Amino acid sequence: MRERARTQVAIVGAGPSGLLLGQLLARARIDAVIVERQTEQHVLGRIRAGVLEQVCVDLLDEVGVGARMRREGLVHGGFAMLWQGRRHRIDMQRLTGGKSVMVYGQTELTRDLMDARAAAGLPTIYEAASVAVHDFDGPRPRLTYQKDGQTHELRCDFIAGCDGFHGVCRASVARDAIREYEKVYPFGWLGLLSDTPPVSHELIYVNSPRGFSLCSMRSPTRSRYYLQVPLTERVEDWSDEAFWQELRLRLDQPGRDALVSGPSLEKSIAPLRSFVAEPLRFGRLFLAGDAGHIVPPTGAKGLNLAATDVKYLANALVQHYRDRSDAGLDTYSERCLRRIWRAERFSWWFTSLMHRFPEDGPIAAKLQDAELDYLFNSEHAARTVAENYVGLPLDFGEGPRGDT
């Protein structure tokens, strides 16, 4: 038996991008149903980064879920880069006219969005099996899924694909209608989460002869550390003791002195890739977040790009329903991609600068040294890093002739 329902917007995926889009639409009184194949607990169990640009922080405030973030999040006005035993602080606030970032774990952000959606009685369907999107090339798209032994059909005006890199939405697009750009890096990040105080009150990005490392945090009492490792490594082969020992070898002496080790709460290895799909619109199907693009985590852009995608999409849908104009929908892909490629460029550059690429030979390390030496000694270079790290404004480059 097939059960049929209708909504204005069907959102596939209950991660941060899908949940944020749902909140933005609800505030505009646009009906939306979120369909997620995993359980709520599985979604909350994903360990992800949590460096939020001001644009993302403002969006969370806009949809009414920023209170806990404001109480518990950590405002960072800078970060350190460690190279050849020297630390150089990128003073983002000074270099960008007062801008900063917020450190707030993606898990907590997701929980806040979930709680707000549940409190408002907005529909989210978890554990939806065999999700499929249909007829998005025409005027009456629909979504089908299996739940509780029944087939359900959700008819809608638009489908928002917020279902991640491996989701069904992008995979449902005809291969000749989409072009994909991808770079897979020859290493991954071995990450460890621990209930220990951070080694520093700000992030430390480390370029070491032994490989990249990152000292980060989720709170004043919970730390997140990463090590560059070959893709051939297995997380099972890394004991906590081995991780801490390797991290010490990559830090400077002040870092080693300040490092507090402890049992891991979670360890995992994440591969790194740069990926963009073009376009992001296919009839009445729109891709947002990881469904349309992936960035290396070095530049902390993934979640922030997803947030700006759904802001553009929400504005376009509001314009469609309120003003009877499709101008925003027609330019959605172009506007998103301009911002995406800028973030891809910065993330690729920062990754290339801070990681070791042994397969490129000795010249690669010497070129890194030259660029880091320039960065450590140039105010203009530091300002470029700071401007990109805190995030470009939503309307950056969108002047009358596109040249501001």
Protein Blocks (a to p, Z undefined) as FASTA:
>chain_A
ZZddddfbdcehjbfklmmmmmmmmmnopacddddfbdfklmmmpccdfddcfklmmmmm
mnopammmmmmmccdfbdcddeehiacdddfklmnoopacddddfklmmmmmmmmmmmno
pacdehiehiacehklmmbdcddddeehiacddddfbdcdfebjklmklmmpcfklpccd
ddddfbdcdddddddddfbfbdcddddfkbpcddddfbfkbccddddddfkbcfklpcfk
lmmmmmmmmmcfklmmmpccdddfbdcdddddddddddfbehjaccehjlloccdfklop
mmmmmmmmmmmmmmmmmmmmmnopaklmmmmmmmmmmmmmmmmmmmmmmmmmmpccfkno
jmlmmmmmmmmmmmmmcmklmmmmmmmmnopafkgoiafnopZZ
